[in-house]
């Protein structure tokens, strides 16, 4: 069978599986819709959490970042994995013990304020909508190439699939669908990595292949060969850091605490029967997540190596400048059709000159050989994992498997995010705030309508994203870090923080981060200026917009504590509530 047939079989088969599960696990109550009835097994919940967590940014975009940024992409690995540990240790068990459906519900009850709940809903919706944009971008990229449709058409198809199984099944349907999606995505990610690792190094484990010697007889280690290749083309050395240490630290911290504040992951811990099960499912999820995250550095490095070897004209020099090289390969033509990869044959030689045209020394040398500038005018980083099997000339069934895996990753997280938005609107805004007397049936209907609206908004923004998938997701993490995480931490570990402090802190953190992002992404027009702030020299202390979430969190903590100290203590029953959340059941008072 040809590649396209395998793609249709893999994608069509997995979609049929997801729809079948959604029909089987149809939500019949608000408990089913919000928390899957609270009876999910810890291992199953760990697998579903891993799928919910490993989004298009993890599957599609992270290895693309690593491929092009090398060492500079390490904050994404450290921040996202470290943040999950933070979530598992500091938040998940306590929130499960509190026993509510949603994050805004915890904040509203803990800070004894309807306003606090409404502000939490605002923060949740802003962060989740930003996050889901990245998922829809990933869906469009995958569909655009593998089903040979326009990017926008791909996004609309993804919207339809998510709408069906998320709206129909709620958390119950999403949970069991995500278990299937985890199996698909992890198999799709690791199998090509094993093939390519064997091709390049002869070592079947990609994690070991990353540090092994090349199988081409050169005697060079894979990373040494990659360093040599990219520096010969005028790019920075792959394995060496460059850029601001402070920015790297802030980006890592922002991603860590943003992870711990993500509402769609937190609500997964409300689906297990007991507090101890929340801890167990967190541990299982970390194991399942580690399989992909330890493979990603190898996938990124090997993808960059294969990309350079496939389209490059070779090292610059008198001996190689005039050799006849193969014209662009079939995989390149396939991705050109999506508009995500383009080159311009500036000197009409039929070959692709791809080098760092920002390096003046290299540019001068290249022009001496008749190269009139970098001919790679468009290369979307999000294509690297999906294109990798084609670049490496792997079997057709592997390419079909990767297509199904990329879609599984994007759709699983999109469903979780849409449920978080839906539950915040139907449960926290309607049931707990504006219309407390609505019936369970009416609340369930409102949840489905809210999710349908969220799907439409997410699809539109996914067609007009403000960046590649991992970049958009990093902004979402910064928003969660600056608004939700401090409120949860203070709500659990501080009896002194009151309603006024929590509200002021969340608003200060969210608004300061939004302002920084809009100004330094160049999205906020400043009348009477020609200022172009989306460059490193304009950033505050060299801190990029994706890193500002850590500063926003600090602002949130500071404002919340100061305002609380300047106003009345929380009521005694709230302080006892905080105490009861942290103390295990059956533990008596301390004795002298």
VEXDREN-2710 file (C-alpha; in Angstrom, 1 decimal):
% VEXDREN-2710
k/r/px/py/pz
1/UNK/0.0/0.0/0.0
2/UNK/1.1/3.5/-0.7
3/UNK/1.7/6.2/2.0
4/UNK/-1.6/8.0/1.5
5/UNK/-3.6/4.7/2.0
6/UNK/-1.7/4.0/5.2
7/UNK/-2.4/7.6/6.4
8/UNK/-6.2/7.2/5.7
9/UNK/-6.2/3.8/7.5
10/UNK/-4.4/5.0/10.6
11/UNK/-6.2/8.3/10.9
12/UNK/-9.6/6.9/10.0
13/UNK/-9.2/3.9/12.3
14/UNK/-8.1/6.0/15.3
15/UNK/-11.0/8.5/14.8
16/UNK/-13.5/5.6/14.6
17/UNK/-12.1/4.4/17.9
18/UNK/-12.4/7.7/19.6
19/UNK/-16.0/8.2/18.4
20/UNK/-16.9/4.7/19.5
21/UNK/-15.5/5.3/23.0
22/UNK/-17.4/8.6/23.2
23/UNK/-20.7/6.9/22.4
24/UNK/-20.0/4.1/24.9
25/UNK/-19.0/6.5/27.6
26/UNK/-21.7/9.1/27.1
27/UNK/-22.1/11.3/30.1
28/UNK/-25.5/11.0/31.8
29/UNK/-25.0/13.3/34.8
30/UNK/-23.1/16.4/35.7
31/UNK/-20.7/14.2/37.8
32/UNK/-20.0/12.1/34.7
33/UNK/-19.6/15.3/32.6
34/UNK/-17.2/17.1/35.0
35/UNK/-15.2/14.4/36.8
36/UNK/-16.1/11.0/35.1
37/UNK/-18.2/10.0/38.2
38/UNK/-15.1/10.2/40.4
39/UNK/-14.3/6.5/39.9
40/UNK/-11.4/6.3/37.5
41/UNK/-8.6/3.8/38.3
42/UNK/-5.3/5.6/39.1
43/UNK/-3.4/3.8/36.3
44/UNK/-6.0/4.7/33.8
45/UNK/-6.1/8.2/35.1
46/UNK/-2.3/8.5/34.9
47/UNK/-2.5/7.5/31.3
48/UNK/-5.3/9.9/30.5
49/UNK/-3.4/12.7/32.4
50/UNK/-0.3/12.0/30.3
51/UNK/-2.3/12.3/27.1
52/UNK/-4.0/15.4/28.4
53/UNK/-0.6/16.8/29.3
54/UNK/1.3/15.9/26.2
55/UNK/-0.3/18.2/23.7
56/UNK/0.6/19.2/20.2
57/UNK/3.4/21.3/21.8
58/UNK/4.9/18.2/23.2
59/UNK/4.4/15.8/20.3
60/UNK/4.7/18.2/17.3
61/UNK/6.4/21.3/18.4
62/UNK/8.9/20.6/21.2
63/UNK/11.2/18.5/19.1
64/UNK/11.0/21.2/16.4
65/UNK/12.2/23.7/18.9
66/UNK/15.0/21.4/20.0
67/UNK/15.9/20.8/16.3
68/UNK/16.4/24.5/15.6
69/UNK/17.4/25.9/19.0
70/UNK/19.5/23.0/20.3
71/UNK/20.7/23.7/23.9
72/UNK/18.5/26.8/24.0
73/UNK/15.4/24.7/24.0
74/UNK/16.3/23.0/27.3
75/UNK/13.9/25.2/29.3
76/UNK/11.0/23.6/27.6
77/UNK/12.1/20.1/28.7
78/UNK/13.1/21.2/32.2
79/UNK/10.1/23.5/32.8
80/UNK/7.4/21.2/31.6
81/UNK/8.6/18.0/33.3
82/UNK/9.7/19.8/36.5
83/UNK/6.3/21.6/36.6
84/UNK/4.5/18.3/36.5
85/UNK/6.4/17.1/39.6
86/UNK/5.5/20.4/41.3
87/UNK/1.9/19.8/40.5
88/UNK/1.9/16.2/41.8
89/UNK/3.6/17.1/45.1
90/UNK/2.1/20.5/46.0
91/UNK/-1.3/20.7/44.5
92/UNK/-3.0/17.6/43.2
93/UNK/-3.6/15.7/46.5
94/UNK/-4.8/18.7/48.4
95/UNK/-7.2/19.8/45.7
96/UNK/-8.6/16.3/45.5
97/UNK/-9.1/16.2/49.2
98/UNK/-11.1/19.4/48.9
99/UNK/-13.4/17.4/46.7
100/UNK/-14.9/20.0/44.3
101/UNK/-15.4/19.9/40.5
102/UNK/-13.3/22.8/39.3
103/UNK/-10.4/25.1/40.1
104/UNK/-12.6/28.3/40.3
105/UNK/-14.9/26.4/42.7
106/UNK/-11.9/25.8/45.0
107/UNK/-10.8/29.4/44.8
108/UNK/-14.4/30.7/45.3
109/UNK/-15.0/28.6/48.4
110/UNK/-11.5/29.0/49.9
111/UNK/-11.6/32.7/49.6
112/UNK/-15.3/32.9/50.5
113/UNK/-16.1/35.2/47.6
114/UNK/-18.2/35.1/44.5
115/UNK/-15.9/37.8/43.0
116/UNK/-12.9/35.6/43.6
117/UNK/-14.6/32.8/41.7
118/UNK/-15.4/35.1/38.8
119/UNK/-11.8/36.3/38.6
120/UNK/-10.6/32.7/38.7
121/UNK/-13.0/31.9/35.8
122/UNK/-11.6/34.8/33.8
123/UNK/-8.0/33.6/34.4
124/UNK/-8.9/30.1/33.5
125/UNK/-10.6/31.0/30.3
126/UNK/-7.8/33.4/29.2
127/UNK/-5.1/30.7/29.8
128/UNK/-7.0/27.8/28.4
129/UNK/-8.1/29.6/25.2
130/UNK/-4.5/30.7/24.6
131/UNK/-3.4/27.1/25.1
132/UNK/-6.0/25.6/22.9
133/UNK/-4.9/27.8/20.0
134/UNK/-1.7/25.9/19.9
135/UNK/-3.6/22.6/19.7
136/UNK/-5.7/23.7/16.8
137/UNK/-2.6/24.9/15.1
138/UNK/-1.1/21.4/15.5
139/UNK/-4.3/19.8/14.1
140/UNK/-4.2/22.1/11.1
141/UNK/-0.5/21.3/10.4
142/UNK/-1.1/17.5/10.6
143/UNK/-4.3/17.5/8.6
144/UNK/-2.9/19.9/6.0
145/UNK/-0.1/17.6/5.1
146/UNK/-1.5/14.1/5.6
147/UNK/-5.0/14.5/4.3
148/UNK/-3.8/17.0/1.7
149/UNK/-6.2/19.7/2.6
150/UNK/-5.8/23.4/3.3
151/UNK/-4.5/24.3/6.8
152/UNK/-7.8/26.0/7.6
153/UNK/-9.8/23.0/6.4
154/UNK/-7.7/20.8/8.7
155/UNK/-8.5/22.9/11.7
156/UNK/-12.3/22.7/10.9
157/UNK/-12.1/18.9/10.7
158/UNK/-10.3/18.8/14.0
159/UNK/-13.0/21.0/15.5
160/UNK/-15.7/18.6/14.4
161/UNK/-14.0/15.5/15.9
162/UNK/-13.3/17.2/19.2
163/UNK/-16.9/18.6/19.3
164/UNK/-18.4/15.2/18.9
165/UNK/-16.5/13.2/21.6
166/UNK/-16.0/16.0/24.1
167/UNK/-19.5/17.4/23.9
168/UNK/-21.1/14.0/24.0
169/UNK/-19.0/12.3/26.6
170/UNK/-17.7/15.1/28.8
171/UNK/-15.0/14.1/31.2
172/UNK/-16.1/10.4/31.2
173/UNK/-15.9/10.2/27.4
174/UNK/-12.7/12.3/27.3
175/UNK/-11.0/10.1/30.0
176/UNK/-11.4/6.8/28.1
177/UNK/-10.7/8.5/24.7
178/UNK/-7.5/9.9/26.2
179/UNK/-6.3/6.5/27.3
180/UNK/-6.6/5.3/23.7
181/UNK/-5.0/8.5/22.4
182/UNK/-2.0/8.0/24.8
183/UNK/-1.4/4.5/23.4
184/UNK/-1.6/5.9/19.8
185/UNK/0.7/9.0/20.4
186/UNK/3.4/7.2/22.4
187/UNK/3.7/4.4/19.9
188/UNK/3.7/6.9/17.0
189/UNK/6.4/9.0/18.7
190/UNK/8.8/6.2/19.7
191/UNK/8.7/3.8/16.7
192/UNK/10.0/6.4/14.2
193/UNK/12.6/7.5/16.7
194/UNK/13.9/3.9/17.1
195/UNK/14.1/3.5/13.3
196/UNK/16.0/6.8/12.8
197/UNK/18.3/6.1/15.7
198/UNK/19.3/2.7/14.2
199/UNK/19.8/4.4/10.8
200/UNK/22.1/7.1/12.1
201/UNK/23.9/5.4/14.9
202/UNK/23.1/1.7/14.9
203/UNK/21.7/2.1/18.5
204/UNK/18.0/1.1/18.8
205/UNK/17.3/3.3/21.9
206/UNK/17.1/6.9/20.8
207/UNK/18.0/8.1/24.3
208/UNK/21.3/6.3/24.0
209/UNK/21.7/7.0/20.3
210/UNK/21.8/10.7/21.0
211/UNK/25.2/10.2/22.6
212/UNK/26.5/7.5/20.3
213/UNK/28.8/7.6/17.3
214/UNK/27.5/8.0/13.8
215/UNK/27.1/4.8/11.8
216/UNK/28.7/6.4/8.7
217/UNK/32.2/5.4/9.7
218/UNK/33.3/9.0/10.4
219/UNK/34.0/8.2/14.1
220/UNK/32.2/11.4/15.1
221/UNK/29.5/11.4/17.8
222/UNK/26.1/12.4/16.6
223/UNK/26.1/15.7/18.4
224/UNK/29.6/16.5/17.3
225/UNK/28.7/15.8/13.7
226/UNK/25.6/18.0/14.1
227/UNK/27.7/20.8/15.6
228/UNK/30.1/20.6/12.6
229/UNK/27.3/20.6/10.1
230/UNK/25.4/23.6/11.4
231/UNK/28.5/25.7/12.1
232/UNK/29.7/25.1/8.5
233/UNK/26.5/26.7/7.4
234/UNK/26.9/29.8/9.6
235/UNK/24.5/28.7/12.4
236/UNK/25.3/28.8/16.1
237/UNK/26.8/25.6/17.6
238/UNK/23.9/23.2/18.4
239/UNK/25.2/22.1/21.9
240/UNK/26.4/25.4/23.2
241/UNK/24.2/27.9/25.1
242/UNK/23.7/31.4/23.9
243/UNK/21.4/34.2/25.1
244/UNK/20.6/35.5/28.5
245/UNK/21.0/33.2/31.5
246/UNK/18.3/35.2/33.4
247/UNK/15.9/34.7/30.5
248/UNK/16.6/31.0/30.4
249/UNK/16.0/30.7/34.2
250/UNK/12.8/32.8/34.0
251/UNK/11.4/30.7/31.1
252/UNK/12.1/27.5/32.9
253/UNK/10.5/28.8/36.1
254/UNK/7.5/30.2/34.2
255/UNK/6.9/26.9/32.4
256/UNK/7.2/25.0/35.7
257/UNK/4.7/27.0/37.8
258/UNK/2.5/27.4/34.7
259/UNK/2.3/23.7/34.5
260/UNK/1.3/23.4/38.1
261/UNK/-1.5/26.0/37.5
262/UNK/-3.0/24.4/34.4
263/UNK/-6.7/23.8/35.1
264/UNK/-7.3/21.1/32.6
265/UNK/-4.6/18.9/34.2
266/UNK/-5.7/19.8/37.7
267/UNK/-9.3/18.6/37.2
268/UNK/-8.0/15.2/36.2
269/UNK/-7.1/14.6/39.8
270/UNK/-10.8/15.1/40.8
271/UNK/-11.7/12.0/38.8
272/UNK/-10.2/9.4/41.2
273/UNK/-12.0/7.9/44.2
274/UNK/-9.5/8.8/47.0
275/UNK/-6.7/11.3/47.9
276/UNK/-4.2/8.5/47.8
277/UNK/-5.3/7.6/44.3
278/UNK/-4.5/11.2/43.2
279/UNK/-0.9/10.7/44.4
280/UNK/-0.7/7.3/42.6
281/UNK/-2.2/8.6/39.3
282/UNK/0.3/11.5/39.5
283/UNK/3.2/9.1/39.8
284/UNK/1.9/6.9/36.9
285/UNK/1.4/9.9/34.7
286/UNK/5.0/11.0/35.3
287/UNK/6.2/7.6/34.1
288/UNK/4.0/7.7/31.0
289/UNK/5.1/11.3/30.3
290/UNK/8.8/10.5/30.7
291/UNK/8.8/8.0/27.8
292/UNK/8.1/10.9/25.4
293/UNK/10.1/13.6/27.1
294/UNK/13.3/11.5/27.3
295/UNK/12.9/10.7/23.6
296/UNK/12.3/14.2/22.4
297/UNK/16.0/15.5/22.5
298/UNK/17.0/12.6/20.3
299/UNK/14.1/13.2/17.9
300/UNK/15.0/16.9/17.6
301/UNK/18.7/16.4/17.0
302/UNK/18.2/13.6/14.5
303/UNK/15.5/15.6/12.7
304/UNK/17.9/18.5/12.3
305/UNK/20.7/16.2/11.0
306/UNK/18.4/14.5/8.5
307/UNK/17.0/17.9/7.3
308/UNK/20.5/19.3/6.7
309/UNK/21.7/16.1/4.9
310/UNK/18.7/15.9/2.7
311/UNK/18.4/19.4/1.3
312/UNK/21.8/20.9/1.8
313/UNK/24.3/21.7/-1.0
314/UNK/27.2/20.5/1.3
315/UNK/29.9/22.4/3.2
316/UNK/31.1/25.7/1.7
317/UNK/34.5/25.6/0.0
318/UNK/36.3/25.5/-3.3
319/UNK/36.2/21.8/-3.5
320/UNK/32.4/21.4/-3.1
321/UNK/30.9/24.6/-4.4
322/UNK/30.4/23.5/-8.0
323/UNK/29.4/19.9/-7.4
324/UNK/26.1/18.8/-8.8
325/UNK/23.6/17.9/-6.0
326/UNK/20.2/16.3/-6.1
327/UNK/17.3/18.6/-6.5
328/UNK/14.7/19.0/-3.7
329/UNK/13.4/15.5/-2.7
330/UNK/9.8/14.2/-2.7
331/UNK/9.2/14.9/1.0
332/UNK/10.1/18.5/0.4
333/UNK/7.6/18.8/-2.4
334/UNK/4.9/17.2/-0.2
335/UNK/5.3/19.7/2.5
336/UNK/5.6/22.6/0.1
337/UNK/2.0/21.9/-0.9
338/UNK/0.9/22.8/2.7
339/UNK/2.5/26.3/2.6
340/UNK/4.5/25.4/5.7
341/UNK/7.8/24.9/3.8
342/UNK/8.9/27.0/0.9
343/UNK/12.1/27.8/-0.9
344/UNK/13.0/30.3/-3.6
345/UNK/15.5/29.4/-6.2
346/UNK/17.3/32.7/-6.3
347/UNK/20.1/31.7/-8.6
348/UNK/18.2/29.2/-10.8
349/UNK/20.5/26.3/-10.1
350/UNK/17.7/23.9/-9.0
351/UNK/19.3/23.3/-5.6
352/UNK/18.6/24.7/-2.2
353/UNK/21.1/26.9/-0.5
354/UNK/20.2/26.9/3.2
355/UNK/22.4/28.8/5.5
356/UNK/22.4/31.5/8.1
357/UNK/22.0/34.7/6.1
358/UNK/22.4/36.8/9.3
359/UNK/26.0/35.8/9.5
360/UNK/27.9/38.4/7.4
361/UNK/31.1/36.3/7.1
362/UNK/29.2/33.3/5.8
363/UNK/27.0/35.4/3.5
364/UNK/30.0/37.0/1.8
365/UNK/31.6/33.6/1.2
366/UNK/28.3/32.2/-0.2
367/UNK/27.9/35.1/-2.6
368/UNK/31.3/34.4/-4.0
369/UNK/30.0/31.1/-5.2
370/UNK/26.9/32.7/-6.8
371/UNK/24.5/32.0/-4.0
372/UNK/22.3/35.1/-3.8
373/UNK/20.9/34.6/-0.3
374/UNK/19.3/31.9/1.9
375/UNK/16.8/30.2/-0.3
376/UNK/14.8/28.6/2.5
377/UNK/12.2/31.3/2.9
378/UNK/9.7/29.4/5.0
379/UNK/10.2/26.5/7.4
380/UNK/7.6/26.0/10.1
381/UNK/9.2/24.4/13.1
382/UNK/6.0/22.5/13.8
383/UNK/6.5/20.2/10.8
384/UNK/9.7/18.6/12.0
385/UNK/8.4/15.6/13.9
386/UNK/5.6/14.9/11.3
387/UNK/8.1/15.2/8.4
388/UNK/10.8/13.2/10.1
389/UNK/9.8/9.8/8.9
390/UNK/9.5/11.0/5.3
391/UNK/12.9/12.7/5.5
392/UNK/14.4/9.5/6.8
393/UNK/12.6/7.5/4.1
394/UNK/10.9/5.2/6.6
395/UNK/8.2/2.7/5.6
396/UNK/4.8/4.0/4.6
397/UNK/3.0/2.5/7.7
398/UNK/5.3/4.5/10.0
399/UNK/4.3/7.8/8.3
400/UNK/0.6/6.9/8.7
401/UNK/1.3/6.1/12.4
402/UNK/2.9/9.5/13.0
403/UNK/0.0/11.3/11.4
404/UNK/-2.4/9.5/13.7
405/UNK/-0.1/10.2/16.7
406/UNK/0.2/13.9/16.0
407/UNK/-3.6/14.3/15.8
408/UNK/-4.1/12.2/18.9
409/UNK/-1.8/14.5/20.9
410/UNK/-3.5/17.7/19.7
411/UNK/-7.0/16.4/20.1
412/UNK/-6.5/14.9/23.6
413/UNK/-5.3/18.2/25.1
414/UNK/-7.8/20.3/23.2
415/UNK/-10.6/18.2/24.6
416/UNK/-9.3/18.6/28.2
417/UNK/-9.0/22.4/27.8
418/UNK/-12.4/22.7/26.3
419/UNK/-13.9/20.8/29.2
420/UNK/-12.1/23.1/31.7
421/UNK/-13.6/26.1/29.9
422/UNK/-17.0/24.5/29.7
423/UNK/-17.1/23.5/33.3
424/UNK/-16.0/27.0/34.4
425/UNK/-18.8/28.6/32.5
426/UNK/-21.6/26.1/33.2
427/UNK/-20.7/25.2/36.8
428/UNK/-19.0/28.2/38.2
429/UNK/-20.7/31.0/36.4
430/UNK/-24.2/29.6/36.0
431/UNK/-24.8/27.0/38.7
432/UNK/-22.6/28.5/41.5
433/UNK/-23.1/32.2/40.7
434/UNK/-25.9/33.5/38.5
435/UNK/-28.5/30.7/38.3
436/UNK/-28.1/28.5/41.4
437/UNK/-31.6/27.0/41.0
438/UNK/-31.1/25.4/37.5
439/UNK/-31.6/21.6/37.4
440/UNK/-28.8/19.1/36.8
441/UNK/-30.2/18.5/33.3
442/UNK/-30.1/22.2/32.5
443/UNK/-26.6/22.5/33.9
444/UNK/-25.5/19.6/31.7
445/UNK/-27.0/21.2/28.6
446/UNK/-25.4/24.5/29.5
447/UNK/-22.0/22.7/29.7
448/UNK/-22.4/21.3/26.3
449/UNK/-23.4/24.6/24.8
450/UNK/-20.5/26.3/26.4
451/UNK/-18.1/23.7/25.0
452/UNK/-19.6/24.1/21.6
453/UNK/-19.0/27.8/21.8
454/UNK/-15.4/27.2/23.0
455/UNK/-14.7/24.9/20.1
456/UNK/-15.8/27.6/17.6
457/UNK/-13.6/30.3/19.3
458/UNK/-10.6/27.9/19.5
459/UNK/-11.0/26.9/15.8
460/UNK/-11.1/30.5/14.7
461/UNK/-8.0/31.5/16.7
462/UNK/-6.2/28.3/15.6
463/UNK/-6.6/29.4/12.0
464/UNK/-5.0/32.7/13.0
465/UNK/-2.3/31.8/15.6
466/UNK/0.1/34.3/17.0
467/UNK/3.1/31.9/16.6
468/UNK/4.1/28.3/16.3
469/UNK/2.4/25.7/18.6
470/UNK/5.1/25.6/21.4
471/UNK/5.4/29.4/21.4
472/UNK/1.7/29.9/21.9
473/UNK/1.6/27.2/24.6
474/UNK/4.4/28.9/26.4
475/UNK/2.4/32.1/26.5
476/UNK/-0.5/30.1/28.0
477/UNK/1.7/28.7/30.6
478/UNK/2.9/32.2/31.5
479/UNK/-0.7/33.3/32.0
480/UNK/-1.5/30.3/34.2
481/UNK/1.7/30.9/36.2
482/UNK/0.9/34.5/36.9
483/UNK/-2.8/34.1/37.8
484/UNK/-3.9/30.6/38.9
485/UNK/-0.8/29.0/40.5
486/UNK/-0.2/31.7/43.2
487/UNK/-3.9/31.6/44.2
488/UNK/-3.9/27.8/44.6
489/UNK/-0.6/27.8/46.5
490/UNK/-1.7/30.6/48.9
491/UNK/-5.2/29.0/49.2
492/UNK/-3.6/25.7/50.4
493/UNK/-0.6/26.8/52.4
494/UNK/-1.6/30.2/53.9
495/UNK/-4.4/30.7/56.4
496/UNK/-3.8/34.4/56.4
497/UNK/-4.5/35.3/52.8
498/UNK/-8.0/36.6/52.4
499/UNK/-10.5/37.3/49.6
500/UNK/-9.3/40.8/48.9
501/UNK/-5.7/39.7/48.7
502/UNK/-6.5/36.7/46.4
503/UNK/-8.6/38.9/44.0
504/UNK/-6.0/41.7/43.9
505/UNK/-3.2/39.2/43.4
506/UNK/-4.9/37.3/40.5
507/UNK/-5.8/40.5/38.7
508/UNK/-2.3/42.0/39.2
509/UNK/-0.6/38.9/37.9
510/UNK/-2.9/38.4/34.9
511/UNK/-3.0/42.0/33.8
512/UNK/0.8/42.6/34.1
513/UNK/1.6/39.5/32.2
514/UNK/-1.0/40.3/29.4
515/UNK/0.3/43.8/29.1
516/UNK/3.9/42.6/28.8
517/UNK/3.0/40.0/26.2
518/UNK/0.9/42.4/24.1
519/UNK/3.6/45.2/24.2
520/UNK/6.6/43.0/23.6
521/UNK/5.0/40.8/21.1
522/UNK/4.2/44.0/19.1
523/UNK/0.5/43.4/19.3
524/UNK/-0.2/46.7/21.2
525/UNK/0.1/49.8/19.0
526/UNK/1.6/52.8/20.7
527/UNK/0.3/56.0/19.0
528/UNK/3.0/58.4/17.7
529/UNK/5.8/55.8/17.7
530/UNK/7.6/53.6/15.3
531/UNK/8.7/51.3/18.1
532/UNK/9.2/47.7/17.3
533/UNK/9.4/46.1/20.7
534/UNK/9.4/42.4/19.7
535/UNK/13.2/42.3/19.8
536/UNK/15.5/41.2/22.6
537/UNK/17.1/44.7/23.1
538/UNK/13.7/46.1/24.2
539/UNK/12.7/43.3/26.6
540/UNK/12.9/44.1/30.3
541/UNK/16.3/42.8/31.5
542/UNK/16.3/40.6/28.4
543/UNK/13.2/38.6/29.5
544/UNK/11.2/37.4/26.6
545/UNK/7.3/37.5/26.7
546/UNK/7.1/33.7/27.1
547/UNK/9.3/34.0/30.3
548/UNK/7.3/36.8/32.0
549/UNK/4.9/34.4/33.7
550/UNK/7.4/34.0/36.6
551/UNK/7.5/37.8/37.1
552/UNK/3.7/37.9/37.0
553/UNK/3.6/35.2/39.6
554/UNK/5.9/37.1/41.9
555/UNK/3.7/40.2/41.4
556/UNK/0.6/38.1/42.3
557/UNK/2.2/36.6/45.4
558/UNK/3.4/40.0/46.6
559/UNK/0.1/41.9/46.0
560/UNK/-2.0/39.1/47.6
561/UNK/0.2/38.9/50.8
562/UNK/0.4/42.7/51.2
563/UNK/-3.3/43.4/50.6
564/UNK/-4.2/40.5/53.0
565/UNK/-1.9/41.9/55.7
566/UNK/-3.6/45.3/55.3
567/UNK/-7.1/43.9/55.7
568/UNK/-9.0/41.6/58.1
569/UNK/-8.1/37.9/58.6
570/UNK/-10.2/35.3/56.9
571/UNK/-13.1/33.9/59.1
572/UNK/-12.2/31.2/61.6
573/UNK/-14.1/28.5/59.6
574/UNK/-12.0/29.3/56.5
575/UNK/-8.8/29.0/58.5
576/UNK/-10.0/25.6/59.8
577/UNK/-10.8/24.6/56.2
578/UNK/-7.2/25.4/55.2
579/UNK/-5.9/23.3/58.1
580/UNK/-8.2/20.4/57.2
581/UNK/-7.0/20.3/53.6
582/UNK/-3.4/19.9/54.6
583/UNK/-3.7/17.5/57.5
584/UNK/-4.4/13.8/56.7
585/UNK/-7.5/12.3/58.0
586/UNK/-7.2/10.6/61.4
587/UNK/-4.3/12.7/62.5
588/UNK/-4.9/14.3/65.9
589/UNK/-3.7/17.6/67.3
590/UNK/0.0/17.9/68.1
591/UNK/1.0/17.2/71.8
592/UNK/3.8/18.7/73.7
END
